Amino acid sequence: MDRIKDYFNQGVTFVKEAWTELSKVHFSSPRDTLRATVVVVVVTLLMAAWLGVIDFFATRIVREFLS
């Protein structure tokens, strides 16, 4: 029975500590989240385009050497 009480007390302690830590978290505003998302999407598209161009020219160079 003491073992069950210990587990219960550990669970209660964990939840209290987790709640305390969660109250310290700063959540971004929806506007900041939208801005960050736009930056990520734009950078991803730019990198995809850059890699696509590099791949296109690398493929053409290799084909020239092989033909």
N, CA, C and O atoms as a printed pandas DataFrame, in Angstrom:
     atom_number atom_name residue_name chain_id  residue_number  x_coord  y_coord  z_coord
0              1         N          MET        A               1    0.813   -1.198    0.000
1              2        CA          MET        A               1    0.000    0.000    0.000
2              3         C          MET        A               1    0.859    1.265    0.000
3              4         O          MET        A               1    0.509    2.257   -0.640
4              5         N          ASP        A               2    1.967    1.227    0.710
5              6        CA          ASP        A               2    2.869    2.374    0.716
6              7         C          ASP        A               2    3.441    2.625   -0.672
7              8         O          ASP        A               2    3.671    3.764   -1.077
8              9         N          ARG        A               3    3.661    1.541   -1.379
9             10        CA          ARG        A               3    4.211    1.655   -2.730
10            11         C          ARG        A               3    3.245    2.401   -3.653
11            12         O          ARG        A               3    3.660    3.223   -4.470
12            13         N          ILE        A               4    1.965    2.107   -3.512
13            14        CA          ILE        A               4    0.951    2.769   -4.333
14            15         C          ILE        A               4    0.889    4.261   -3.971
15            16         O          ILE        A               4    0.765    5.108   -4.856
16            17         N          LYS        A               5    0.973    4.576   -2.688
17            18        CA          LYS        A               5    0.966    5.978   -2.262
18            19         C          LYS        A               5    2.185    6.725   -2.804
19            20         O          LYS        A               5    2.084    7.884   -3.208
20            21         N          ASP        A               6    3.338    6.050   -2.811
21            22        CA          ASP        A               6    4.550    6.672   -3.347
22            23         C          ASP        A               6    4.383    6.997   -4.830
23            24         O          ASP        A               6    4.731    8.090   -5.276
24            25         N          TYR        A               7    3.845    6.036   -5.595
25            26        CA          TYR        A               7    3.622    6.274   -7.022
26            27         C          TYR        A               7    2.651    7.424   -7.229
27            28         O          TYR        A               7    2.865    8.270   -8.097
28            29         N          PHE        A               8    1.596    7.460   -6.447
29            30        CA          PHE        A               8    0.608    8.530   -6.553
30            31         C          PHE        A               8    1.245    9.875   -6.237
31            32         O          PHE        A               8    1.043   10.849   -6.963
32            33         N          ASN        A               9    2.013    9.931   -5.154
33            34        CA          ASN        A               9    2.680   11.180   -4.770
34            35         C          ASN        A               9    3.685   11.626   -5.826
35            36         O          ASN        A               9    3.816   12.821   -6.088
36            37         N          GLN        A              10    4.392   10.683   -6.430
37            38        CA          GLN        A              10    5.323   11.029   -7.505
38            39         C          GLN        A              10    4.565   11.604   -8.699
39            40         O          GLN        A              10    5.017   12.556   -9.334
40            41         N          GLY        A              11    3.423   11.021   -8.992
41            42        CA          GLY        A              11    2.604   11.521  -10.097
42            43         C          GLY        A              11    2.099   12.933   -9.826
43            44         O          GLY        A              11    2.139   13.787  -10.711
44            45         N          VAL        A              12    1.633   13.178   -8.628
45            46        CA          VAL        A              12    1.143   14.503   -8.251
46            47         C          VAL        A              12    2.290   15.514   -8.322
47            48         O          VAL        A              12    2.121   16.618   -8.839
48            49         N          THR        A              13    3.449   15.129   -7.802
49            50        CA          THR        A              13    4.610   16.020   -7.842
50            51         C          THR        A              13    4.992   16.341   -9.278
51            52         O          THR        A              13    5.289   17.491   -9.602
52            53         N          PHE        A              14    4.987   15.333  -10.136
53            54        CA          PHE        A              14    5.324   15.543  -11.544
54            55         C          PHE        A              14    4.358   16.530  -12.192
55            56         O          PHE        A              14    4.788   17.450  -12.889
56            57         N          VAL        A              15    3.080   16.350  -11.973
57            58        CA          VAL        A              15    2.083   17.235  -12.587
58            59         C          VAL        A              15    2.256   18.666  -12.086
59            60         O          VAL        A              15    2.155   19.609  -12.872
60            61         N          LYS        A              16    2.513   18.841  -10.795
61            62        CA          LYS        A              16    2.725   20.187  -10.247
62            63         C          LYS        A              16    3.956   20.842  -10.868
63            64         O          LYS        A              16    3.915   22.008  -11.260
64            65         N          GLU        A              17    5.047   20.088  -10.953
65            66        CA          GLU        A              17    6.274   20.643  -11.530
66            67         C          GLU        A              17    6.092   20.950  -13.014
67            68         O          GLU        A              17    6.569   21.975  -13.501
68            69         N          ALA        A              18    5.403   20.064  -13.732
69            70        CA          ALA        A              18    5.163   20.289  -15.157
70            71         C          ALA        A              18    4.305   21.539  -15.355
71            72         O          ALA        A              18    4.557   22.320  -16.271
72            73         N          TRP        A              19    3.303   21.734  -14.512
73            74        CA          TRP        A              19    2.440   22.909  -14.620
74            75         C          TRP        A              19    3.234   24.183  -14.340
75            76         O          TRP        A              19    3.041   25.201  -15.004
76            77         N          THR        A              20    4.126   24.117  -13.354
77            78        CA          THR        A              20    4.967   25.267  -13.035
78            79         C          THR        A              20    5.852   25.625  -14.220
79            80         O          THR        A              20    5.970   26.800  -14.571
80            81         N          GLU        A              21    6.475   24.629  -14.840
81            82        CA          GLU        A              21    7.336   24.882  -16.001
82            83         C          GLU        A              21    6.528   25.412  -17.180
83            84         O          GLU        A              21    6.985   26.299  -17.902
84            85         N          LEU        A              22    5.337   24.873  -17.372
85            86        CA          LEU        A              22    4.491   25.310  -18.483
86            87         C          LEU        A              22    4.075   26.766  -18.316
87            88         O          LEU        A              22    3.904   27.480  -19.304
88            89         N          SER        A              23    3.914   27.204  -17.088
89            90        CA          SER        A              23    3.532   28.597  -16.868
90            91         C          SER        A              23    4.675   29.558  -17.206
91            92         O          SER        A              23    4.435   30.754  -17.373
92            93         N          LYS        A              24    5.900   29.064  -17.309
93            94        CA          LYS        A              24    7.050   29.894  -17.644
94            95         C          LYS        A              24    7.249   30.038  -19.158
95            96         O          LYS        A              24    8.044   30.862  -19.610
96            97         N          VAL        A              25    6.535   29.244  -19.921
97            98        CA          VAL        A              25    6.716   29.219  -21.376
98            99         C          VAL        A              25    6.075   30.455  -21.996
99           100         O          VAL        A              25    4.966   30.849  -21.633
100          101         N          HIS        A              26    6.798   31.061  -22.943
101          102        CA          HIS        A              26    6.266   32.199  -23.690
102          103         C          HIS        A              26    5.803   31.693  -25.052
103          104         O          HIS        A              26    6.607   31.195  -25.840
104          105         N          PHE        A              27    4.528   31.820  -25.322
105          106        CA          PHE        A              27    3.982   31.396  -26.601
106          107         C          PHE        A              27    3.952   32.593  -27.548
107          108         O          PHE        A              27    3.585   33.701  -27.158
108          109         N          SER        A              28    4.342   32.353  -28.784
109          110        CA          SER        A              28    4.343   33.422  -29.787
110          111         C          SER        A              28    2.920   33.824  -30.133
111          112         O          SER        A              28    1.977   33.043  -30.013
112          113         N          SER        A              29    2.801   35.070  -30.567
113          114        CA          SER        A              29    1.491   35.539  -31.002
114          115         C          SER        A              29    1.185   34.926  -32.374
115          116         O          SER        A              29    2.102   34.519  -33.088
116          117         N          PRO        A              30   -0.076   34.860  -32.737
117          118        CA          PRO        A              30   -0.420   34.327  -34.055
118          119         C          PRO        A              30    0.272   35.090  -35.195
119          120         O          PRO        A              30    0.641   34.497  -36.209
120          121         N          ARG        A              31    0.441   36.396  -35.021
121          122        CA          ARG        A              31    1.103   37.202  -36.058
122          123         C          ARG        A              31    2.565   36.787  -36.211
123          124         O          ARG        A              31    3.055   36.641  -37.331
124          125         N          ASP        A              32    3.263   36.597  -35.090
125          126        CA          ASP        A              32    4.662   36.165  -35.142
126          127         C          ASP        A              32    4.780   34.764  -35.747
127          128         O          ASP        A              32    5.702   34.481  -36.511
128          129         N          THR        A              33    3.843   33.907  -35.396
129          130        CA          THR        A              33    3.851   32.554  -35.946
130          131         C          THR        A              33    3.651   32.580  -37.459
131          132         O          THR        A              33    4.317   31.844  -38.188
132          133         N          LEU        A              34    2.736   33.424  -37.931
133          134        CA          LEU        A              34    2.497   33.554  -39.363
134          135         C          LEU        A              34    3.742   34.073  -40.070
135          136         O          LEU        A              34    4.119   33.562  -41.124
136          137         N          ARG        A              35    4.381   35.086  -39.492
137          138        CA          ARG        A              35    5.601   35.633  -40.098
138          139         C          ARG        A              35    6.694   34.569  -40.196
139          140         O          ARG        A              35    7.345   34.437  -41.232
140          141         N          ALA        A              36    6.889   33.821  -39.130
141          142        CA          ALA        A              36    7.920   32.777  -39.136
142          143         C          ALA        A              36    7.592   31.703  -40.174
143          144         O          ALA        A              36    8.487   31.195  -40.850
144          145         N          THR        A              37    6.319   31.363  -40.298
145          146        CA          THR        A              37    5.903   30.364  -41.287
146          147         C          THR        A              37    6.182   30.857  -42.700
147          148         O          THR        A              37    6.672   30.098  -43.537
148          149         N          VAL        A              38    5.877   32.111  -42.970
149          150        CA          VAL        A              38    6.133   32.678  -44.296
150          151         C          VAL        A              38    7.626   32.653  -44.600
151          152         O          VAL        A              38    8.024   32.310  -45.713
152          153         N          VAL        A              39    8.455   33.013  -43.626
153          154        CA          VAL        A              39    9.907   32.985  -43.834
154          155         C          VAL        A              39   10.370   31.566  -44.162
155          156         O          VAL        A              39   11.168   31.372  -45.080
156          157         N          VAL        A              40    9.882   30.587  -43.429
157          158        CA          VAL        A              40   10.284   29.200  -43.672
158          159         C          VAL        A              40    9.860   28.753  -45.069
159          160         O          VAL        A              40   10.643   28.120  -45.777
160          161         N          VAL        A              41    8.644   29.071  -45.470
161          162        CA          VAL        A              41    8.151   28.661  -46.794
162          163         C          VAL        A              41    8.961   29.340  -47.896
163          164         O          VAL        A              41    9.335   28.690  -48.872
164          165         N          VAL        A              42    9.234   30.627  -47.755
165          166        CA          VAL        A              42    9.995   31.349  -48.779
166          167         C          VAL        A              42   11.411   30.796  -48.893
167          168         O          VAL        A              42   11.895   30.553  -49.998
168          169         N          VAL        A              43   12.067   30.600  -47.777
169          170        CA          VAL        A              43   13.440   30.062  -47.807
170          171         C          VAL        A              43   13.445   28.658  -48.411
171          172         O          VAL        A              43   14.347   28.316  -49.176
172          173         N          THR        A              44   12.451   27.850  -48.075
173          174        CA          THR        A              44   12.358   26.504  -48.643
174          175         C          THR        A              44   12.183   26.549  -50.147
175          176         O          THR        A              44   12.828   25.786  -50.866
176          177         N          LEU        A              45   11.324   27.426  -50.636
177          178        CA          LEU        A              45   11.113   27.549  -52.079
178          179         C          LEU        A              45   12.374   28.044  -52.789
179          180         O          LEU        A              45   12.716   27.559  -53.868
180          181         N          LEU        A              46   13.062   29.009  -52.180
181          182        CA          LEU        A              46   14.304   29.505  -52.779
182          183         C          LEU        A              46   15.370   28.404  -52.845
183          184         O          LEU        A              46   16.057   28.253  -53.855
184          185         N          MET        A              47   15.496   27.654  -51.777
185          186        CA          MET        A              47   16.481   26.565  -51.768
186          187         C          MET        A              47   16.112   25.485  -52.791
187          188         O          MET        A              47   16.985   24.935  -53.462
188          189         N          ALA        A              48   14.827   25.190  -52.904
189          190        CA          ALA        A              48   14.384   24.197  -53.885
190          191         C          ALA        A              48   14.691   24.669  -55.300
191          192         O          ALA        A              48   15.145   23.886  -56.134
192          193         N          ALA        A              49   14.444   25.943  -55.569
193          194        CA          ALA        A              49   14.743   26.488  -56.895
194          195         C          ALA        A              49   16.247   26.446  -57.159
195          196         O          ALA        A              49   16.680   26.044  -58.239
196          197         N          TRP        A              50   17.040   26.859  -56.174
197          198        CA          TRP        A              50   18.503   26.847  -56.320
198          199         C          TRP        A              50   19.015   25.430  -56.594
199          200         O          TRP        A              50   19.821   25.221  -57.501
200          201         N          LEU        A              51   18.551   24.472  -55.815
201          202        CA          LEU        A              51   18.985   23.088  -56.027
202          203         C          LEU        A              51   18.504   22.545  -57.368
203          204         O          LEU        A              51   19.198   21.757  -58.011
204          205         N          GLY        A              52   17.308   22.971  -57.790
205          206        CA          GLY        A              52   16.802   22.550  -59.097
206          207         C          GLY        A              52   17.672   23.070  -60.227
207          208         O          GLY        A              52   17.956   22.341  -61.178
208          209         N          VAL        A              53   18.098   24.324  -60.134
209          210        CA          VAL        A              53   18.976   24.907  -61.159
210          211         C          VAL        A              53   20.320   24.190  -61.170
211          212         O          VAL        A              53   20.817   23.826  -62.235
212          213         N          ILE        A              54   20.902   23.988  -60.016
213          214        CA          ILE        A              54   22.184   23.284  -59.922
214          215         C          ILE        A              54   22.061   21.878  -60.499
215          216         O          ILE        A              54   22.932   21.433  -61.247
216          217         N          ASP        A              55   20.980   21.178  -60.152
217          218        CA          ASP        A              55   20.766   19.822  -60.661
218          219         C          ASP        A              55   20.609   19.826  -62.178
219          220         O          ASP        A              55   21.147   18.956  -62.862
220          221         N          PHE        A              56   19.874   20.801  -62.703
221          222        CA          PHE        A              56   19.663   20.886  -64.145
222          223         C          PHE        A              56   20.994   21.019  -64.883
223          224         O          PHE        A              56   21.262   20.287  -65.836
224          225         N          PHE        A              57   21.833   21.974  -64.426
225          226        CA          PHE        A              57   23.113   22.192  -65.105
226          227         C          PHE        A              57   24.086   21.045  -64.866
227          228         O          PHE        A              57   24.849   20.694  -65.767
228          229         N          ALA        A              58   24.079   20.467  -63.703
229          230        CA          ALA        A              58   24.958   19.318  -63.444
230          231         C          ALA        A              58   24.571   18.138  -64.336
231          232         O          ALA        A              58   25.438   17.427  -64.844
232          233         N          THR        A              59   23.278   17.935  -64.521
233          234        CA          THR        A              59   22.815   16.849  -65.393
234          235         C          THR        A              59   23.244   17.098  -66.839
235          236         O          THR        A              59   23.679   16.176  -67.529
236          237         N          ARG        A              60   23.121   18.334  -67.289
237          238        CA          ARG        A              60   23.535   18.657  -68.665
238          239         C          ARG        A              60   25.034   18.452  -68.853
239          240         O          ARG        A              60   25.460   17.935  -69.886
240          241         N          ILE        A              61   25.832   18.846  -67.876
241          242        CA          ILE        A              61   27.286   18.671  -67.966
242          243         C          ILE        A              61   27.645   17.197  -68.023
243          244         O          ILE        A              61   28.470   16.787  -68.840
244          245         N          VAL        A              62   27.034   16.404  -67.166
245          246        CA          VAL        A              62   27.322   14.956  -67.153
246          247         C          VAL        A              62   26.904   14.322  -68.471
247          248         O          VAL        A              62   27.623   13.479  -69.007
248          249         N          ARG        A              63   25.750   14.716  -69.000
249          250        CA          ARG        A              63   25.304   14.154  -70.287
250          251         C          ARG        A              63   26.262   14.524  -71.418
251          252         O          ARG        A              63   26.497   13.719  -72.319
252          253         N          GLU        A              64   26.812   15.732  -71.375
253          254        CA          GLU        A              64   27.785   16.138  -72.398
254          255         C          GLU        A              64   29.042   15.272  -72.342
255          256         O          GLU        A              64   29.583   14.878  -73.375
256          257         N          PHE        A              65   29.493   14.986  -71.139
257          258        CA          PHE        A              65   30.690   14.166  -70.993
258          259         C          PHE        A              65   30.425   12.720  -71.395
259          260         O          PHE        A              65   31.329   12.060  -71.909
260          261         N          LEU        A              66   29.229   12.211  -71.181
261          262        CA          LEU        A              66   28.937   10.818  -71.473
262          263         C          LEU        A              66   28.532   10.578  -72.923
263          264         O          LEU        A              66   28.565    9.437  -73.384
264          265         N          SER        A              67   28.158   11.608  -73.642
265          266        CA          SER        A              67   27.714   11.374  -75.030
266          267         C          SER        A              67   28.806   11.662  -76.038
267          268         O          SER        A              67   28.591   11.513  -77.241
